[in-house]
Structures are given as structure tokens and as C-alpha cells.
């Protein structure tokens, strides 16, 4: 209970500040970004460009050319990349989905159309890099998220948290 109160207080402090901040909780490093134009785009690209082994992405809407190019560079460097996208959003006009398929990146679309009882959206917005860090928040990987929308993004360096996200990613991947 005390930890929840602490985290709620911390969230209020972080979200009430105007500047991006680095916050350390129990030795874990967290970078915080807000948009529009708050540095989230360049932070995502930087983290993807630093990936060495694995990059798992679950993203509702993925239209950002800059982030898409970083994913393609990671694949070219030999990083094992897997992507889960929302089935409806993947077919939108500026979706990076066709480029990922051309680059032989494994992409899964959810919810699967073959299972009629599955409804709703694959509304996640996260990536796990090298099993050590998580990128998450309300920020879709789109131009609108960077330039127009009020969004938030967290980059959390925590192998324990990355494991939880990776386990969830695997469950979605196996559907």
C-alpha cells in the first residue's frame, strides 16, 4: 500500500512537471517524455538503434517513418525483430506493415480474423529491447503522436519488468 501511494505521488510529480525527467525507483532508470514535440521520437529511435539482440514490438498504430527506419536498421544489424500490430491499423494508408513484410520481419496481426469470437483491438503500445528495457506509454508510433497529440512515453530499464512484458508478448505471439 505504501509503495502504491509513493508511486501515485511520484506520478503526480512527474506529470505535473513541464520538462522531461529521469526518475530512479529502486535502482531502475526511467526516462519520461511528453508530446507534442517532447523528444519521444528521438528517444525511441535512439533506443532501437542501440538494440543488440532482440526487439519485440506490440504497437496499435505504427506509421512513423523515422521509427520504422530504425526497426529496419536493427533487422539489418542482425537484431531478431518481431512485431505485433492491430489488424485494422496495419491496413491504414501510412502503416509501416508492408515495409516490414518486405524486409522479412515476422509480423502478427491481432485480433486474428479467423477467430470470430475475438473482438476488440490490439491496443498495446510497447517494445522490449534485449530483455532489459521497456518502451511504453500512450504514445503510438505515429507522426501525430509526435507533432499533434498530448502523449506520454516511458523508457524503463529493468530486466524484471522487461521479463513481464516479454511473457505477455509471447502469449500474444502464440495466439
RADA-V527623 format. One record per pair of residues at least 24 apart in sequence whose C-alpha atoms are under 6 Angstrom apart, sorted by the first residue. I is the first residue (numbers start at 1). J is the second residue. Records with the same first field share a line. If there is no record, write none. Layout:
BEGIN
I=J ; J
END
This chain:
BEGIN
28=157 ; 158
29=156 ; 157
30=155 ; 156
31=154 ; 155
32=153 ; 154
33=152 ; 153
34=151 ; 152
35=146 ; 150 ; 151
36=146 ; 147 ; 148 ; 149 ; 150
37=146 ; 147
45=70
52=79
53=79 ; 130
54=79 ; 80 ; 81 ; 129 ; 130
55=81 ; 128 ; 129
56=81 ; 82 ; 83 ; 127 ; 128
57=83 ; 126 ; 127
58=83 ; 84 ; 124 ; 125 ; 126
59=85 ; 124 ; 125
60=85 ; 86 ; 122 ; 123 ; 124
61=89 ; 140
62=95 ; 141 ; 142
63=94 ; 95 ; 96 ; 142
64=141 ; 142 ; 143
82=106
83=107
84=108 ; 109
85=109
86=110 ; 122
131=162
132=157 ; 158 ; 159 ; 162
133=157 ; 158 ; 162
134=162
END
